[in-house]
């Protein structure tokens, strides 16, 4: 069991910490911007689906448009990490949000005016996906520039909580916009969320310490190529055993576990549970579990930050097993709620651990490797899970995924540097981040700047 702070003043301290965070003007602006854009992201799949089907009446065309949004994100993610470490992360995020605003606004106008084509939709989603590839590594690196190391868990917990809530209410907003207006109107609404995020980023004012440090580090040093920067980022990533093993596990999750739920869940609901309504209930429970996990991660102060999520993470197998057994809808819904609590906690704690223990100057590159390693196999899993179910059975694939999740806590606990990674709760002296990740408990980490 992971030790946590259970003192009588814990609730008051949590409120004080959150109050201090929200009084931080720069974090408050970042939080508003991130929350706004995530609501838009939650609307996009629904709006695009109905827009493409209305335009082409082709499921293949829909797959092409959705892929156009995802492929550049995966392909350009590493380059995005390099660029984010070379320039102001805030300015890069501002540029990406502005690009996404324009792409989605033009798409909405074309749809409303009747001038949209499949080619224009693919092209504009390629633009939006490219912006996303540069935005995510920069966003991961910007958070440690806005808040202190000891505040990162609370900050990530708040942002994660708002994101999970947005993915609950976003589809409802999208459905309302589709019912009252049109897919084009929903995409214009999405574009406005990016505009709000861009305005919030524009208003953020950061202390020049980070940029000054980068400039100082670069004085007298030869300019490095993109490939050299990628190698330096890779060296930082692979030197931290706790990090790359967590990413390797996340890759297995996106290859085997999540695709089984995404593909076989709706099919089982349609064929054996009564249709789309039961699946909507289960999906709502999934979102509620993610929100509860964010609340728990926000309140906890674990001594060992990664270990705190191991057992809750393993419970994700409950929803797979309940689905495989075609349990009653309420049983699957409860299992989904419990399952996503642990997944949400893992996401908050792993992101916080990376931000607390990776040098600021290489944060975005390391983040891009983490993103690519974690989600890069998801399209492969989505493509292979159907044939795998055909060769065996959907039940078999779901049970295998459940067993893998039940084994996860033991497998992750074996990684010594992961289970012993200490969280940063006390502020370092002089308001500075520890220069060596080992001081924060990163057992196998290389020195900062290596």
DRENMARMI-925791 format. One record per residue (C-alpha): residue number from 1; y, z, x. Coordinates in pm, 1 decimal. Layout:
> NUM | Y | Z | X
...
This chain:
> 1 | 0.0 | 0.0 | 0.0
> 2 | 345.7 | -91.3 | 127.2
> 3 | 583.3 | 204.1 | 159.5
> 4 | 896.0 | 169.3 | -53.4
> 5 | 1200.4 | 381.3 | -117.6
> 6 | 1125.9 | 597.3 | -424.6
> 7 | 1397.8 | 860.5 | -382.4
> 8 | 1586.6 | 986.3 | -691.5
> 9 | 1899.6 | 803.7 | -580.9
> 10 | 1729.6 | 466.9 | -557.9
> 11 | 1870.2 | 333.3 | -885.4
> 12 | 2223.0 | 442.3 | -799.7
> 13 | 2193.7 | 290.7 | -452.2
> 14 | 2069.6 | -36.0 | -599.5
> 15 | 2366.4 | -51.6 | -835.1
> 16 | 2602.1 | 29.5 | -548.7
> 17 | 2446.9 | -241.7 | -330.2
> 18 | 2474.5 | -500.6 | -606.9
> 19 | 2830.5 | -397.0 | -681.2
> 20 | 2923.9 | -433.6 | -314.7
> 21 | 2761.5 | -778.2 | -306.9
> 22 | 2948.2 | -900.5 | -613.9
> 23 | 3276.8 | -773.0 | -470.5
> 24 | 3216.4 | -1002.0 | -174.4
> 25 | 3431.0 | -1299.7 | -278.4
> 26 | 3240.3 | -1554.6 | -70.2
> 27 | 2899.6 | -1444.4 | -197.4
> 28 | 3029.4 | -1441.4 | -553.5
> 29 | 3148.3 | -1800.8 | -520.7
> 30 | 2820.2 | -1908.5 | -359.6
> 31 | 2625.9 | -1732.6 | -634.4
> 32 | 2826.0 | -1904.7 | -908.8
> 33 | 2781.9 | -2244.2 | -747.7
> 34 | 2409.5 | -2204.8 | -687.0
> 35 | 2345.9 | -2079.3 | -1039.5
> 36 | 2541.6 | -2364.8 | -1191.3
> 37 | 2362.1 | -2639.6 | -998.3
> 38 | 2018.9 | -2489.8 | -1070.2
> 39 | 2087.1 | -2502.2 | -1445.5
> 40 | 2159.4 | -2871.3 | -1398.9
> 41 | 1841.7 | -2918.5 | -1194.1
> 42 | 1641.0 | -2762.2 | -1475.7
> 43 | 1782.9 | -3015.3 | -1721.3
> 44 | 1717.1 | -3324.1 | -1506.6
> 45 | 1339.5 | -3372.6 | -1558.3
> 46 | 1373.7 | -3358.4 | -1936.1
> 47 | 1682.7 | -3580.9 | -1946.0
> 48 | 1535.1 | -3837.3 | -1706.8
> 49 | 1204.0 | -3846.0 | -1893.0
> 50 | 1363.5 | -3933.8 | -2226.0
> 51 | 1617.5 | -4167.8 | -2066.0
> 52 | 1352.2 | -4372.9 | -1887.7
> 53 | 1112.8 | -4378.7 | -2182.7
> 54 | 1395.9 | -4478.7 | -2415.0
> 55 | 1496.7 | -4755.6 | -2176.5
> 56 | 1155.6 | -4890.3 | -2071.7
> 57 | 888.0 | -4725.0 | -2290.6
> 58 | 679.5 | -4704.0 | -1971.4
> 59 | 515.9 | -4397.1 | -1818.3
> 60 | 482.3 | -4587.1 | -1489.6
> 61 | 857.8 | -4644.9 | -1482.6
> 62 | 913.9 | -4273.4 | -1538.4
> 63 | 687.3 | -4192.7 | -1245.3
> 64 | 886.1 | -4435.2 | -1029.4
> 65 | 1220.8 | -4274.1 | -1118.9
> 66 | 1090.2 | -3920.1 | -1063.4
> 67 | 938.7 | -4024.0 | -728.5
> 68 | 1271.2 | -4178.1 | -626.4
> 69 | 1425.6 | -3831.7 | -655.9
> 70 | 1150.4 | -3654.4 | -458.7
> 71 | 1061.7 | -3898.2 | -177.9
> 72 | 1396.5 | -3895.7 | 8.8
> 73 | 1402.7 | -3516.6 | -11.2
> 74 | 1069.5 | -3496.7 | 171.4
> 75 | 1137.9 | -3781.7 | 416.3
> 76 | 1488.4 | -3670.4 | 519.2
> 77 | 1441.2 | -3294.1 | 511.9
> 78 | 1400.4 | -3251.4 | 889.5
> 79 | 1705.2 | -3466.2 | 960.0
> 80 | 1892.6 | -3257.2 | 705.4
> 81 | 1808.4 | -2944.1 | 903.4
> 82 | 1941.6 | -3096.7 | 1225.9
> 83 | 2268.4 | -3208.2 | 1065.4
> 84 | 2317.2 | -2869.3 | 896.0
> 85 | 2287.6 | -2691.5 | 1232.6
> 86 | 2535.0 | -2932.9 | 1394.0
> 87 | 2821.6 | -2907.4 | 1145.0
> 88 | 2973.2 | -2666.7 | 896.3
> 89 | 2701.4 | -2586.7 | 644.8
> 90 | 2959.0 | -2523.1 | 374.7
> 91 | 3117.1 | -2865.2 | 423.3
> 92 | 2778.3 | -3036.8 | 423.1
> 93 | 2680.7 | -2863.2 | 98.6
> 94 | 3017.6 | -2960.1 | -50.4
> 95 | 2955.7 | -3324.2 | 43.0
> 96 | 2604.0 | -3311.7 | -105.9
> 97 | 2723.6 | -3155.0 | -432.6
> 98 | 3000.3 | -3415.2 | -463.1
> 99 | 2747.4 | -3693.3 | -405.4
> 100 | 2510.0 | -3550.4 | -666.7
> 101 | 2799.8 | -3514.7 | -912.2
> 102 | 2894.0 | -3880.1 | -872.8
> 103 | 2533.1 | -4004.7 | -890.2
> 104 | 2448.5 | -3816.4 | -1209.4
> 105 | 2785.9 | -3891.2 | -1372.8
> 106 | 2749.1 | -4264.3 | -1309.3
> 107 | 2391.4 | -4249.6 | -1438.8
> 108 | 2505.1 | -4078.5 | -1757.5
> 109 | 2788.7 | -4325.1 | -1815.0
> 110 | 2558.2 | -4622.8 | -1763.0
> 111 | 2312.2 | -4482.5 | -2016.8
> 112 | 2579.1 | -4407.3 | -2277.8
> 113 | 2740.8 | -4749.5 | -2233.6
> 114 | 2406.3 | -4929.9 | -2256.5
> 115 | 2435.8 | -5075.7 | -1905.6
> 116 | 2160.5 | -4874.9 | -1738.7
> 117 | 1862.3 | -5055.6 | -1585.7
> 118 | 1545.9 | -4929.5 | -1421.2
> 119 | 1680.5 | -5047.5 | -1085.3
> 120 | 2006.5 | -4854.6 | -1129.8
> 121 | 1817.9 | -4538.6 | -1228.1
> 122 | 1591.5 | -4562.6 | -923.6
> 123 | 1885.9 | -4626.9 | -691.2
> 124 | 2094.5 | -4337.1 | -823.2
> 125 | 1801.7 | -4094.0 | -807.6
> 126 | 1743.3 | -4203.1 | -447.4
> 127 | 2104.0 | -4101.3 | -379.6
> 128 | 2056.8 | -3766.1 | -555.2
> 129 | 1731.5 | -3700.4 | -367.7
> 130 | 1899.5 | -3779.6 | -36.0
> 131 | 2176.1 | -3529.3 | -111.6
> 132 | 1911.4 | -3268.6 | -192.9
> 133 | 1742.3 | -3321.8 | 144.6
> 134 | 2060.8 | -3220.6 | 326.9
> 135 | 2167.1 | -2950.5 | 81.3
> 136 | 1862.1 | -2721.0 | 94.6
> 137 | 1849.5 | -2652.9 | 473.0
> 138 | 2225.1 | -2597.8 | 474.5
> 139 | 2205.3 | -2355.1 | 181.6
> 140 | 1938.0 | -2145.7 | 353.3
> 141 | 2154.6 | -2122.1 | 663.4
> 142 | 2477.6 | -2048.4 | 476.9
> 143 | 2358.2 | -1728.4 | 309.4
> 144 | 2340.3 | -1529.1 | 639.7
> 145 | 2696.0 | -1646.8 | 712.3
> 146 | 2816.2 | -1501.0 | 382.4
> 147 | 2635.7 | -1164.3 | 372.1
> 148 | 2515.9 | -914.4 | 632.8
> 149 | 2147.5 | -895.7 | 738.0
> 150 | 2079.4 | -575.2 | 545.3
> 151 | 2219.8 | -735.4 | 228.2
> 152 | 2006.6 | -1050.5 | 243.1
> 153 | 1721.0 | -920.5 | 28.7
> 154 | 1958.3 | -818.8 | -250.7
> 155 | 2148.4 | -1146.2 | -221.0
> 156 | 1833.7 | -1360.4 | -228.1
> 157 | 1699.5 | -1150.6 | -513.0
> 158 | 2013.1 | -1212.2 | -719.8
> 159 | 2012.6 | -1584.9 | -649.9
> 160 | 1638.5 | -1608.0 | -715.6
> 161 | 1677.6 | -1416.4 | -1040.6
> 162 | 1949.6 | -1651.3 | -1160.5
> 163 | 1742.0 | -1954.3 | -1058.0
> 164 | 1436.1 | -1833.3 | -1248.0
> 165 | 1651.9 | -1758.3 | -1551.9
> 166 | 1811.1 | -2103.0 | -1523.9
> 167 | 1470.1 | -2268.3 | -1528.2
> 168 | 1399.3 | -2078.2 | -1848.4
> 169 | 1721.1 | -2170.2 | -2030.2
> 170 | 1781.5 | -2509.9 | -1865.8
> 171 | 1515.1 | -2699.2 | -2064.7
> 172 | 1644.4 | -2537.8 | -2384.6
> 173 | 1998.3 | -2656.7 | -2306.0
> 174 | 1861.8 | -2999.6 | -2220.6
> 175 | 1667.2 | -3015.5 | -2546.0
> 176 | 1979.1 | -2920.1 | -2742.0
> 177 | 2186.2 | -3188.2 | -2567.4
> 178 | 1917.4 | -3447.4 | -2635.9
> 179 | 1896.0 | -3345.9 | -3001.7
> 180 | 2273.2 | -3346.2 | -3058.0
> 181 | 2378.2 | -3626.6 | -2825.7
> 182 | 2167.4 | -3837.8 | -2585.5
> 183 | 1993.3 | -3839.0 | -2243.1
> 184 | 2313.3 | -3981.7 | -2095.9
> 185 | 2512.2 | -3685.0 | -2222.5
> 186 | 2255.8 | -3446.0 | -2072.4
> 187 | 2291.9 | -3615.7 | -1732.3
> 188 | 2672.4 | -3596.6 | -1752.6
> 189 | 2634.9 | -3223.6 | -1825.3
> 190 | 2410.4 | -3203.8 | -1515.7
> 191 | 2678.7 | -3377.2 | -1309.2
> 192 | 2934.4 | -3117.4 | -1417.9
> 193 | 2712.7 | -2836.1 | -1285.0
> 194 | 2728.4 | -3000.3 | -942.0
> 195 | 3106.4 | -3029.8 | -974.8
> 196 | 3130.3 | -2655.4 | -1047.4
> 197 | 2914.8 | -2585.9 | -741.8
> 198 | 3132.5 | -2812.8 | -526.9
> 199 | 3450.7 | -2635.3 | -640.9
> 200 | 3296.3 | -2295.7 | -565.1
> 201 | 3194.4 | -2411.3 | -216.1
> 202 | 3543.1 | -2552.2 | -154.6
> 203 | 3694.4 | -2211.9 | -233.7
> 204 | 3465.0 | -2022.4 | 7.3
> 205 | 3643.1 | -1906.3 | 321.9
> 206 | 3419.1 | -1802.9 | 609.4
> 207 | 3508.6 | -1609.4 | 922.5
> 208 | 3522.2 | -1850.4 | 1217.3
> 209 | 3278.1 | -1637.9 | 1419.4
> 210 | 2978.0 | -1858.5 | 1352.1
> 211 | 3150.8 | -2184.7 | 1440.3
> 212 | 3316.0 | -2022.5 | 1740.7
> 213 | 2978.3 | -1903.0 | 1866.6
> 214 | 2827.2 | -2248.6 | 1826.1
> 215 | 3119.3 | -2404.2 | 2012.3
> 216 | 3089.7 | -2147.9 | 2290.8
> 217 | 2717.2 | -2206.5 | 2322.7
> 218 | 2783.4 | -2575.8 | 2354.9
> 219 | 3048.3 | -2551.6 | 2631.0
> 220 | 2929.4 | -2722.1 | 2946.1
> 221 | 2593.7 | -2809.8 | 2792.5
> 222 | 2482.5 | -3173.5 | 2761.0
> 223 | 2481.1 | -3317.6 | 2411.5
> 224 | 2134.8 | -3317.1 | 2259.2
> 225 | 1973.6 | -3596.7 | 2063.3
> 226 | 1834.2 | -3563.2 | 1713.4
> 227 | 1481.0 | -3562.5 | 1856.8
> 228 | 1571.4 | -3285.5 | 2102.0
> 229 | 1721.3 | -3082.0 | 1819.6
> 230 | 1407.5 | -3134.3 | 1613.5
> 231 | 1196.9 | -3015.0 | 1905.7
> 232 | 1411.5 | -2704.9 | 1952.5
> 233 | 1379.4 | -2631.3 | 1582.2
> 234 | 1002.6 | -2680.4 | 1601.0
> 235 | 981.8 | -2443.7 | 1898.4
> 236 | 1169.7 | -2178.3 | 1701.6
> 237 | 942.2 | -2233.1 | 1402.1
> 238 | 605.6 | -2228.6 | 1579.8
> 239 | 698.4 | -1931.8 | 1800.0
> 240 | 693.0 | -1707.9 | 1492.7
> 241 | 332.9 | -1659.4 | 1387.5
> 242 | 428.4 | -1471.5 | 1071.8
> 243 | 641.1 | -1767.5 | 963.0
> 244 | 410.6 | -2061.8 | 1025.1
> 245 | 109.0 | -1879.5 | 882.1
> 246 | 303.3 | -1808.1 | 561.4
> 247 | 404.1 | -2175.3 | 548.1
> 248 | 42.6 | -2282.0 | 605.9
> 249 | -61.2 | -2066.2 | 312.2
> 250 | 219.0 | -2213.7 | 98.4
> 251 | 94.3 | -2563.4 | 187.9
> 252 | -252.8 | -2471.2 | 59.3
> 253 | -96.0 | -2337.9 | -260.3
> 254 | 87.4 | -2665.1 | -322.0
> 255 | -216.9 | -2873.1 | -233.6
> 256 | -483.6 | -2690.5 | -433.6
> 257 | -346.3 | -2427.1 | -671.0
> 258 | -20.5 | -2543.2 | -827.3
> 259 | -137.7 | -2901.9 | -901.1
> 260 | -445.5 | -2765.7 | -1082.1
> 261 | -220.9 | -2560.7 | -1310.3
> 262 | 31.8 | -2841.5 | -1361.6
> 263 | -227.1 | -3111.9 | -1439.9
> 264 | -506.5 | -2930.2 | -1620.6
> 265 | -285.9 | -2679.1 | -1805.4
> 266 | -127.7 | -2928.7 | -2047.4
> 267 | -461.1 | -3110.2 | -2085.8
> 268 | -647.6 | -2791.6 | -2181.9
> 269 | -364.6 | -2694.0 | -2415.5
> 270 | -376.8 | -3031.1 | -2588.7
> 271 | -755.6 | -3055.0 | -2618.3
> 272 | -864.3 | -2694.1 | -2670.6
> 273 | -568.7 | -2465.7 | -2745.7
> 274 | -392.8 | -2651.4 | -3024.6
> 275 | -135.2 | -2878.8 | -2864.1
> 276 | 212.7 | -2850.9 | -2714.6
> 277 | 322.6 | -2532.7 | -2892.1
> 278 | 67.3 | -2306.6 | -2716.6
> 279 | 163.8 | -2463.7 | -2383.9
> 280 | 531.0 | -2397.8 | -2456.2
> 281 | 445.5 | -2030.1 | -2519.1
> 282 | 251.3 | -2012.8 | -2192.0
> 283 | 535.0 | -2185.8 | -2005.4
> 284 | 786.4 | -1938.2 | -2146.1
> 285 | 566.0 | -1650.4 | -2024.0
> 286 | 555.5 | -1817.2 | -1681.9
> 287 | 934.2 | -1821.1 | -1666.1
> 288 | 960.0 | -1462.4 | -1787.8
> 289 | 719.7 | -1351.4 | -1514.8
> 290 | 932.3 | -1524.5 | -1252.2
> 291 | 1241.4 | -1344.5 | -1384.1
> 292 | 1065.2 | -1006.1 | -1377.0
> 293 | 948.0 | -1075.5 | -1022.6
> 294 | 1306.8 | -1142.4 | -924.1
> 295 | 1416.7 | -812.2 | -1078.9
> 296 | 1145.5 | -623.6 | -890.2
> 297 | 1232.8 | -794.2 | -561.6
> 298 | 1596.6 | -706.1 | -622.1
> 299 | 1519.7 | -335.4 | -664.7
> 300 | 1253.5 | -284.1 | -397.1
> 301 | 1332.5 | -172.9 | -44.2
> 302 | 998.9 | -229.5 | 131.2
> 303 | 952.2 | -113.9 | 487.3
> 304 | 727.2 | -411.3 | 561.8
> 305 | 887.3 | -703.2 | 382.9
> 306 | 603.2 | -960.5 | 376.8
> 307 | 325.7 | -708.1 | 311.6
> 308 | 502.9 | -598.0 | -6.1
> 309 | 419.4 | -928.0 | -176.2
> 310 | 57.5 | -980.0 | -63.7
> 311 | -126.9 | -808.4 | -350.8
> 312 | 111.0 | -927.5 | -627.1
> 313 | 78.7 | -1280.2 | -488.1
> 314 | -300.2 | -1268.8 | -514.4
> 315 | -272.0 | -1196.6 | -886.3
> 316 | -162.1 | -1558.0 | -938.7
> 317 | -532.2 | -1632.7 | -972.2
> 318 | -531.9 | -1458.4 | -1311.2
> 319 | -364.8 | -1747.2 | -1491.3
> 320 | -598.3 | -2003.2 | -1334.6
> 321 | -903.2 | -1801.0 | -1431.0
> 322 | -778.9 | -1743.1 | -1786.3
> 323 | -715.4 | -2116.4 | -1826.3
> 324 | -1055.1 | -2205.8 | -1680.3
> 325 | -1222.7 | -1975.1 | -1933.5
> 326 | -1008.1 | -2123.4 | -2214.1
> 327 | -907.3 | -1771.2 | -2313.8
> 328 | -690.7 | -1712.6 | -2623.7
> 329 | -333.1 | -1831.2 | -2584.9
> 330 | -191.7 | -1477.6 | -2568.9
> 331 | -433.6 | -1387.7 | -2289.0
> 332 | -333.7 | -1691.6 | -2082.7
> 333 | 33.1 | -1614.1 | -2150.2
> 334 | -1.9 | -1253.5 | -2031.1
> 335 | -194.0 | -1372.9 | -1724.9
> 336 | 80.0 | -1627.8 | -1650.8
> 337 | 347.9 | -1359.4 | -1681.7
> 338 | 167.0 | -1129.5 | -1435.6
> 339 | 84.6 | -1418.0 | -1200.9
> 340 | 442.8 | -1535.1 | -1160.0
> 341 | 579.8 | -1188.6 | -1086.8
> 342 | 405.8 | -1192.0 | -749.0
> 343 | 497.3 | -1551.8 | -671.7
> 344 | 864.0 | -1478.9 | -734.7
> 345 | 851.4 | -1170.4 | -512.0
> 346 | 689.3 | -1371.7 | -232.1
> 347 | 961.0 | -1637.1 | -249.7
> 348 | 1241.7 | -1379.7 | -220.6
> 349 | 1080.2 | -1176.3 | 57.3
> 350 | 973.4 | -1475.5 | 269.5
> 351 | 1320.0 | -1632.2 | 249.9
> 352 | 1483.3 | -1301.4 | 341.1
> 353 | 1245.3 | -1249.6 | 633.5
> 354 | 1331.5 | -1591.0 | 773.5
> 355 | 1706.6 | -1536.0 | 739.2
> 356 | 1685.9 | -1191.9 | 902.7
> 357 | 1477.7 | -1304.9 | 1199.7
> 358 | 1573.4 | -1662.8 | 1291.8
> 359 | 1882.1 | -1729.0 | 1510.5
> 360 | 2180.2 | -1850.9 | 1308.9
> 361 | 2232.1 | -2161.6 | 1522.1
> 362 | 1884.4 | -2296.7 | 1441.8
> 363 | 1842.3 | -2156.1 | 1090.3
> 364 | 1871.6 | -2486.1 | 905.1
> 365 | 1625.7 | -2668.8 | 1131.0
> 366 | 1369.1 | -2391.5 | 1094.3
> 367 | 1434.2 | -2392.3 | 720.1
> 368 | 1367.8 | -2765.8 | 702.9
> 369 | 1028.6 | -2719.3 | 872.1
> 370 | 956.5 | -2435.8 | 629.0
> 371 | 1051.0 | -2650.1 | 328.6
> 372 | 856.5 | -2954.0 | 447.4
> 373 | 547.9 | -2754.1 | 541.6
> 374 | 550.7 | -2567.7 | 212.4
> 375 | 604.9 | -2849.7 | -36.3
> 376 | 509.0 | -3162.1 | 159.1
> 377 | 151.4 | -3159.6 | 29.7
> 378 | 245.5 | -3114.7 | -336.4
> 379 | 249.6 | -3490.6 | -415.7
> 380 | -87.5 | -3523.8 | -240.4
> 381 | -231.4 | -3241.0 | -446.3
> 382 | -90.7 | -3387.6 | -766.4
> 383 | -250.2 | -3722.0 | -684.9
> 384 | -591.1 | -3579.4 | -588.4
> 385 | -644.9 | -3298.6 | -838.4
> 386 | -727.9 | -3536.7 | -1124.7
> 387 | -998.8 | -3723.7 | -931.2
> 388 | -1130.1 | -3389.9 | -801.1
> 389 | -1163.2 | -3268.2 | -1158.7
> 390 | -1341.8 | -3590.6 | -1247.5
> 391 | -1595.6 | -3552.4 | -966.3
> 392 | -1668.0 | -3190.5 | -1056.9
> 393 | -1481.5 | -3057.1 | -1361.1
> 394 | -1136.3 | -2914.9 | -1436.7
> 395 | -1298.8 | -2574.3 | -1481.7
> 396 | -1447.0 | -2587.7 | -1131.9
> 397 | -1114.3 | -2683.4 | -972.7
> 398 | -934.0 | -2405.3 | -1160.2
> 399 | -1194.2 | -2146.1 | -1059.5
> 400 | -1175.7 | -2254.4 | -694.4
> 401 | -798.2 | -2215.8 | -708.5
> 402 | -831.7 | -1871.8 | -867.1
> 403 | -1076.4 | -1755.5 | -600.4
> 404 | -843.5 | -1879.9 | -327.0
> 405 | -558.7 | -1675.9 | -474.5
> 406 | -773.0 | -1362.9 | -511.6
> 407 | -861.7 | -1395.3 | -140.8
> 408 | -499.1 | -1449.9 | -38.9
> 409 | -398.1 | -1082.1 | 12.4
> 410 | -685.5 | -1023.6 | 255.5
> 411 | -620.1 | -1351.4 | 439.3
> 412 | -249.3 | -1281.7 | 483.9
> 413 | -306.6 | -918.9 | 580.3
> 414 | -513.3 | -1038.1 | 876.9
> 415 | -196.9 | -1187.0 | 1030.6
> 416 | -71.3 | -887.6 | 1227.5
> 417 | 284.7 | -1012.4 | 1278.9
> 418 | 317.9 | -1080.7 | 904.8
> 419 | 190.4 | -745.7 | 781.5
> 420 | 398.0 | -555.8 | 1039.7
> 421 | 723.5 | -747.9 | 989.9
> 422 | 988.8 | -486.9 | 913.8
> 423 | 1274.3 | -544.6 | 673.1
> 424 | 1634.7 | -489.1 | 780.8
> 425 | 1790.0 | -226.3 | 555.4
> 426 | 2022.8 | -40.8 | 787.8
> 427 | 2331.6 | -219.7 | 911.4
> 428 | 2328.3 | -306.6 | 1284.9
> 429 | 2611.0 | -168.1 | 1490.1
> 430 | 2945.0 | -350.6 | 1503.5
> 431 | 2848.7 | -564.3 | 1201.3
> 432 | 2642.5 | -792.1 | 1418.6
> 433 | 2300.2 | -932.3 | 1356.8
> 434 | 2030.3 | -829.8 | 1604.2
> 435 | 2012.6 | -1087.2 | 1879.6
> 436 | 1635.3 | -1059.3 | 1910.1
> 437 | 1411.9 | -1102.1 | 1608.7
> 438 | 1171.5 | -847.8 | 1756.6
> 439 | 1427.4 | -577.4 | 1681.3
> 440 | 1375.5 | -657.0 | 1312.5
> 441 | 1001.3 | -646.8 | 1344.9
> 442 | 919.6 | -1011.5 | 1421.2
> 443 | 619.3 | -935.9 | 1639.6
> 444 | 556.2 | -1282.9 | 1779.5
> 445 | 910.7 | -1418.9 | 1758.3
> 446 | 1083.3 | -1582.0 | 2050.9
> 447 | 1418.6 | -1449.3 | 2171.7
> 448 | 1722.2 | -1570.9 | 1986.1
> 449 | 1847.0 | -1903.9 | 2108.7
> 450 | 1515.5 | -1996.1 | 2269.8
